[in-house]
Every structure is written in C-alpha cells, then in structure tokens.
Amino acid sequence: MTVPDIPPGSLFGVDNLPYGIFSAGGGTPRAGVRVGEHVLDLSAVLDDPVFAAGSLNPFMAQGYDRWVAARAQIQDLITGDVPAEALHAVDDVTLHLPIEVADYVDFYASEHHASNVGRLFRPDAEPLLPNWKHLPVAYHGRAGTVYVSGRDIVRPSGQRKGENGPVFGPSQRLDIEAELGFIVGTGTPANTPISPDDFAQHVFGAVILNDWSARDIQAWEYVPLGPNLGKSFATSISPWVVPILALENARVPLPGQTTPKPLPYLRETDPWGLNIDLTVTWNGQPVAHPPYREMYWSPAQMLAHLTINGASARTGDLYGSGTISGPNQDQRGSFLELSWGGKTPITINGKPKTFLDDNDEITITASAPAANGSRLSFGDVSGRILPAR
Ligand code: CA
C-alpha cells in the first residue's frame, strides 16, 4: 500500500520527517518516522538492525553521511509502496524517550532571559555578570531524569530559605523553562574540540525541552556552584527529534555578538541562529510565545564551548539552550519572568496565578519555516503536576 495522503498544510510533511521511538500493539519499541498523521516503522522498511533498537543512538552513531542517505531513502520510500504493517496511525502508538541520554548540560543563552533573571535575583547590580557575553554559561544537569513528554511530574520537596533558617517541604514556586534541546549524534574523542563550523556533522537533531525548575529550592542552593536539586528532579523533552537537516530554511543571522566579539574558538564563518517559534500553554491557555531567533549564543557555539577544554562528546549527549525569552512581556519562557518574581500574577482561565499548582498541565509547542514557504512542527512537550509525595 502507499503512505496515506499527508493532510494539506500538514506540519509533518516530507520536509520534516522527525524521528522517534514508538511501540504499537504490544510490540517492542523501535524507530519510526512521522509522516502526516502516521508513523512509518523504519525497522520494517529499511534493512538495518539499528532501527529495531529501543533508542535512536545506534542510528545516530552511524554519522552524518548515513543521516543524509537515510533521509533521502525515506523521502523516496513514502512516495511509493510500503507494506501495510509498517504504517501506524499516530494516535495508535505509544511514544518513548527517543534517545538514551548520555550527558545533559543546560545553557543560559538568551540575553533577555539572563537580564530578566539578573534584575530579579540581583536588583542592585548589573543584570548580566561580566562573563556572560564572552562565553555561553551552562551547568551540568542530570541525564537520568530526562523524561519523554506526557510523563506526570511529582512536585519536588527540598530546602528553601525561611524566616528563622531553612524550611523543608514541597516546593512553593514550581516553574517551567521553555527551551530547545540539541542532540549529539556523533561526538568527539577527548582533546579534540569541535569547531562551530562542524556543528552539522555532529548534531543530529533538536527537540522541545521543558526544564522544570523549583525556584525556592534553586534560590537557596545555587550560590556558588549553580542549580542542583532545584532542577534535577525532572526535565521533559518532546518525542519527535527534528533532524538538523530539516532546519535549513529556519537559519537566521544571530542578533548580537559585535561588542564584544567572541574569542576565536567561538567564531563561526557564517554565524547563524534558528527562527523557531514556541508557544507555552498553561491549562489550555496560551501564555507566552518565546522566539528562538532572539537567542544570543548559537547551538554551534554551545557545542564548541562544551569541547574546547578537552572534554569528549558522546552519542546521545543532550544540551539545552536555556530559557528562551524575547524582548516583549508575552515572549518570556518562564513564569518567574512572566509573573516578575510572583509580583504580577497571570490570569489563567479567570484565576490569578504565579507558579504551578498541583494538577496544572503545561504544553509547549514549536514550529519553524520549512521548504517552499511551508512550516514544520516539533510536536509538543507536555506534563502535569502531581502533589508532592
Ligand atoms: Ca534551563
């Protein structure tokens, strides 16, 4: 049979073809590609055992030339006949974590976000710290608690600052951070830094990422070594990995970096960002539209920075962009910024809110320009808050 018609205007057309790991009808998890409202089982149509694995890592490890060839093969396949058992309606499948996460690092690459947080946390000082425009600031996160979209998030408990010393209990300022995540397909051995110009040879794809953040735990613990338990309880990613190969039409110039100029190892021949539009929905109500094109540091610079000290990179490494915020109030990618530290509540379905309540549900979507004036979708990352245990 042929692949069913892709609905007109679908954001999952032949120019997108994101990869994921799915299971259907009690079968084992395997690799698939989304085509319109269907999932094409790659293990059934491509003669390579990597697609029968429960993560995309073995396929990603085959490298750039293979990613190009497989994409061309899939684009060719879906215009012809495929066996009926290789196609599943997207509503009939279960989607799993698409990668085995190796290391997870989260950056802080939005000047608007870093400035807003600086003003909130250090009102009497310069919003940006002296290093911020010289290097993409990051912390090392927890790879083992990266979850696929749809998993419920249990409210974390921890220490927060109280009137007479620390108090222990469920977080009272639970927040989100709308980000993109970049996935390393082929890494680099120790002491072999990756040039920003070689980004596309190493990075396989991108996902939407929600860096759940307990602001009260974070505020008490973060000096001097950065976030730890305020973030390590959960990070959610979208199930579909959009290939970097699909994002050629989304490339845009970076908005800054003239004063100061970055050091040579962070300079690209042709510096580029990505014109990706995100939408944050809180209990069904859109509350923010963070624009990725506003990011100061590029994904290629982040990867170059990760490896410049001699650190290796591995298949499955995930790095987050940091919260995406634009210059306008409705472009802020966290509730910390949207509610200005809890001082100006946001009205959600008629109720004033600042941070997350139990049973709240957050969905983040993203889309980008594709070929011939069309657009492509990243799908979504969603999660619901359960009461503390
Ligand atoms: Ca973050």
Residues whose N, C-alpha, C, O or C-beta is under 5 A from the ligand:
A	BS01	CA	D106 F107 E177 D211 G322 T323
